[in-house]
Every structure is written in structure tokens, then in C-alpha cells.
Amino acid sequence: MLTVSQIENLLTPYLTAPLSQQDYEQLYTYLELLLKWNARTNLTAIRDPEEIVRRHFGESLFTAQHLPKFNTLLDFGSGAGFPGIPIQLLYPEAHITLAESQGKKASFLREAVRTLGLHSAVWAKRVEDLPVSQQFDIVSMRAVDNMESALAASIPLLTSKSVLAVLSGTGTPTGTLSQIHWDIPIPIPDSSLHLLMGRTMST
């Protein structure tokens, strides 16, 4: 298991400014819980603690620091909580919904939220089942199974000022959803992924 200091050092390339000591300690607790659950439930294929910190924590925090100002965020297909939980740690006053339809992963998310003392909500159903009136300032997603389908499902949840924050490989994640305008991809340090920021064409 890594120390808090080791986590801090591993995250340095991804951050524009250091986190608070409390945030690093929270990430330590999060990592400890994730490793414990991952030993019996397949939350993530990555098992090495250093790689979890780099790829999951680092990429999520990089995303968090590049988001525009927001009040509400939906983490679509949150899995083990990425990027939603690190974003919540960085912005504790934000209203973040972690959407994860797989039961065991949703159970882990509830336990992580409880253990870390976050006020994130867990939506343990398909995103398509959210109330039609529900909209978010930001919809984030990372490593979802069908990116194009997920993006299509996200559009009704966006206002004209909302932003899609997608962690993806090089280039835009789809060429067919013409109603989304994508900014230039932002490369993530020490990662094969880019951060893509998208808005509906009505903006």
C-alpha cells in the first residue's frame, strides 16, 4: 500500500496546483477501499496501486481542474467512481450524481461516498431512466462501453450552457453526433487519453 506522501508525488504531473493535505488523505482512504473491494469484485482491471493513482486518480483530477464553473455534474457510467469521486473531492460543494447501473459497482460507490463523507448521489439505474426534467451543468464520462450511445443518451440532460467532459483516445469520440461541437483535445500527462470538452451546437 502506498503512503499519503507517495500518492502526492505520483499525482504531481496531473495537477496545476497541489491539493490540500485532507484531499491527499481522502485519496489514500479511497485507494485503500478500492483495493479491498477490487480483491473480491472486479471494479477495475488495474490492480497495481501506483497505476490506479496515476490512471484513475490522476486523469480524474486533471479533468476536474480543467472544468468550467459548475453546480451540478453527472458522472455517466461511473464504475468505481472515475472521474466523479475525485471531482467531488476537489469541489465538495458541487452536486454530483454518480450513475452506475451495475449493482456491485453501485454498492461500492455508496460505500465510498459514505466512507469519504461525500454528499454525492448514486443513481443505480441506466442514465436513460433519469427523470426527463433532470439536467446537468456537466456530464462526464470515461471508458464507457459504447461511447456514441452514451453521448446520445447525454444530450437530453444538457442545457444550452452545459459541457460534456469526455476522457477518450486521440480525436473526437464520434463522427456522427453532429449536434455536439468539440473543442481541441487536451492531452493528459503520462496518459494515452485526452480530455475532450463538448457542447451542443445550440450554444
C-alpha positions in Angstrom: 0.0 0.0 0.0 1.2 3.5 -0.8 1.7 6.2 1.7 0.0 9.6 1.5 3.3 11.2 0.5 3.8 8.7 -2.3 0.3 9.4 -3.6 1.0 13.1 -3.5 4.2 12.6 -5.6 2.5 10.4 -8.1 -0.2 13.0 -8.7 2.1 16.0 -9.2 2.3 15.8 -13.0 -1.6 15.9 -13.3 -2.2 18.9 -11.1 -1.9 22.6 -11.8 -1.8 23.2 -8.0 -1.2 20.9 -5.1 -4.2 19.5 -3.3 -4.9 20.1 0.4 -3.5 17.6 2.9 -7.0 16.5 3.7 -7.6 15.7 0.0 -4.5 13.5 -0.2 -5.6 11.7 2.9 -9.1 11.2 1.4 -7.5 9.7 -1.7 -5.4 7.4 0.5 -8.7 6.2 2.1 -10.3 5.9 -1.3 -7.4 3.8 -2.6 -7.4 1.6 0.4 -11.2 0.9 0.0 -10.9 0.4 -3.8 -8.1 -2.2 -3.3 -10.1 -4.0 -0.7 -13.2 -4.3 -2.8 -11.3 -5.0 -6.0 -9.8 -8.1 -4.4 -13.3 -9.7 -4.5 -15.3 -7.6 -7.0 -13.9 -6.6 -10.4 -14.2 -2.8 -10.1 -11.1 -2.1 -12.3 -8.7 -4.3 -14.3 -5.9 -2.2 -12.9 -4.5 -3.8 -9.8 -1.3 -2.0 -9.2 -1.8 0.8 -6.6 0.6 3.2 -8.4 -1.2 2.7 -11.7 -4.6 3.2 -10.0 -3.3 6.5 -8.6 -1.8 7.6 -12.0 -4.5 6.5 -14.4 -7.7 6.8 -12.3 -6.9 9.4 -9.7 -4.5 11.5 -11.8 -6.6 11.6 -15.0 -9.8 12.3 -13.0 -8.1 15.2 -11.1 -6.7 16.6 -14.3 -10.2 16.6 -15.7 -11.5 18.3 -12.5 -9.0 21.1 -12.8 -10.0 21.9 -16.4 -13.8 22.1 -15.9 -15.6 25.3 -16.2 -17.5 26.6 -13.1 -20.5 24.3 -12.4 -23.0 23.4 -9.7 -24.3 20.0 -11.0 -22.4 17.1 -12.6 -23.5 13.7 -13.8 -20.7 11.1 -14.0 -22.1 8.7 -16.7 -21.1 5.1 -16.2 -19.1 6.0 -13.1 -17.8 2.4 -12.5 -15.5 2.7 -9.4 -16.1 6.4 -9.3 -14.0 7.9 -12.0 -13.8 10.8 -12.7 -16.8 11.6 -10.4 -15.4 11.0 -6.9 -12.1 12.8 -7.4 -14.1 15.7 -8.9 -16.3 15.7 -5.8 -13.2 15.8 -3.5 -11.9 18.8 -5.4 -15.4 20.5 -5.4 -17.1 19.4 -2.2 -20.0 21.9 -2.6 -20.9 20.7 -6.1 -24.0 18.4 -6.6 -22.6 15.3 -8.2 -24.5 12.3 -9.4 -22.6 9.0 -9.9 -24.6 7.0 -12.4 -23.7 3.3 -12.5 -26.2 0.5 -13.4 -24.1 -2.5 -12.4 -25.2 -3.5 -8.9 -21.9 -4.4 -7.4 -20.2 -1.2 -8.6 -23.1 0.9 -7.4 -22.8 -0.7 -4.0 -19.1 0.2 -4.0 -19.9 3.8 -4.9 -22.4 4.0 -2.0 -19.7 2.7 0.4 -17.1 5.1 -1.0 -19.4 8.1 -0.6 -20.3 7.0 2.9 -16.6 6.3 3.9 -15.3 9.6 2.4 -18.2 11.6 3.8 -19.2 13.0 0.4 -22.7 14.1 -0.5 -22.6 12.6 -4.0 -25.8 10.8 -5.0 -25.6 7.3 -6.6 -28.0 6.6 -9.4 -28.0 2.8 -9.6 -30.0 2.6 -12.9 -29.5 3.4 -16.5 -28.9 7.0 -17.3 -31.8 6.8 -19.7 -34.1 6.2 -16.7 -33.3 9.6 -15.1 -36.3 11.9 -14.9 -36.7 13.8 -18.2 -36.7 17.1 -16.3 -33.2 16.4 -14.9 -30.4 18.4 -16.5 -26.8 19.0 -15.5 -24.1 21.7 -16.0 -21.6 19.0 -16.9 -21.8 15.3 -18.0 -18.5 13.5 -17.6 -17.6 10.0 -18.9 -14.6 7.8 -19.0 -14.2 4.3 -20.5 -17.9 3.7 -21.1 -18.8 0.6 -23.2 -20.5 2.4 -26.1 -19.3 6.0 -26.3 -21.6 7.0 -29.1 -24.7 5.6 -27.4 -23.6 7.2 -24.1 -23.2 10.6 -25.8 -26.6 10.3 -27.5 -28.2 9.5 -24.1 -26.4 12.5 -22.6 -27.9 15.1 -25.0 -31.3 15.3 -23.3 -29.6 16.0 -20.0 -27.7 19.1 -21.3 -28.8 22.7 -21.4 -27.5 25.2 -24.0 -24.7 26.1 -21.5 -23.8 22.5 -20.4 -20.5 20.9 -21.1 -19.6 17.3 -22.0 -16.2 16.2 -20.4 -15.0 13.0 -22.1 -11.8 11.1 -21.4 -11.1 9.4 -24.7 -8.3 8.4 -27.0 -7.0 10.8 -29.6 -9.6 12.6 -31.7 -13.3 13.1 -31.1 -15.2 10.1 -29.8 -17.8 10.1 -32.5 -18.2 11.5 -36.0 -22.0 11.0 -36.3 -23.4 13.2 -33.5 -23.4 16.4 -35.4 -25.2 18.4 -32.7 -22.1 18.3 -30.5 -19.2 20.7 -31.0 -15.9 19.6 -29.7 -13.0 21.8 -28.5 -9.4 20.9 -29.3 -8.5 17.8 -27.3 -6.3 18.4 -24.3 -3.6 15.8 -23.8 -3.4 14.3 -20.3 0.2 14.0 -18.9 1.6 10.5 -18.8 -1.6 9.1 -20.4 -2.9 7.7 -23.7 -6.1 9.6 -23.1 -7.2 13.2 -24.0 -9.8 15.4 -22.3 -12.5 16.4 -24.8 -14.8 19.2 -24.0 -18.0 19.3 -26.0 -21.1 21.5 -26.2 -24.4 21.1 -28.1 -24.5 23.1 -31.3 -27.2 25.4 -29.9 -24.7 27.2 -27.7 
